């Protein structure tokens, strides 16, 4: 038997989980708890701001679509009446 031992299954599973986490979230730190509370709060605030921007953009697009659909409805109604 060689001097290199196969790691136990527990170590292998932990390694696989860490690798999968790195692949799924490459921009996130590998261990979020190694950061200070202020850094974690800052990251959460940035994520929340990004989420709010997406919601505001979606709301604006929905309002624009509603206005467009109402205009089309009025044009169709006018077309039917004439």
N, C-alpha and C positions, 0 to 999 in steps of 0.2 A: 504494500500500500504506500502511496506517495505521501509527502509531507503536507500536501494541500488537502484540507478537509472540506467536504461539501457543507455549506451553511444549513442550519436547521430550517424547517419549514416556516417557523415563526419569523425568522430573519428574512427569509425569501418573500413571505407575504408582505411584511412591512416595507421591504425594498420595492416590491411591485406597486403597492399603494402609493408610495412616494413618487415613483416614476410616472404613474398614471396621473397623479395630481399635477406634476410638473407639465405633462403634456396637455392636460385639459385647461390649466390656468398658467400659461407661461409667464404672464406679466405679474402675477401675484407672488409674494414671497413664499418660500417653501414652508416656513413656519411663522405664521402671522403673529403668534404670541411672543416671538423674540423681539418684536418692535415695542416701543414705549406706547403708553396709552394715548399720548398726544398724536403720535404717528398713525395709530389705528383709527382714531377719531377723524383725523385729517383725511385719511383714505375713504372712510365712510361718508364724510361730507362731500368729497369729490364724486363718489359714486352716486350719492343722492342728487347732487346738482346735475349730473349727466342724465339721470332718470327724469328729473323734472323738465329738463330741456326737451327730452323726447316726448313727454306728455304734452307740453305746450305746443310743440311742433305738430303733433298729431291732432290736437284740438283745433289749431289754426287750419290745418288741411281739411278737417271735418266741416268747419264753418264755411270754408271756401267751396267745398263740394255741395253743401246745403244751399248756398246762395246760387250756385250754378244750376242745381236741379230745380230750384224755385223759378229761375229765369226760364229754363226750358219748359217747365210746366205752364208758365204764363204764355209763352209763345205757342205752345200746342193748343191751349185753351182759346187764344185769340184766333188761331188758324181754323179751329172747328166752328167758331161763331161766325166767321166771315164766309 
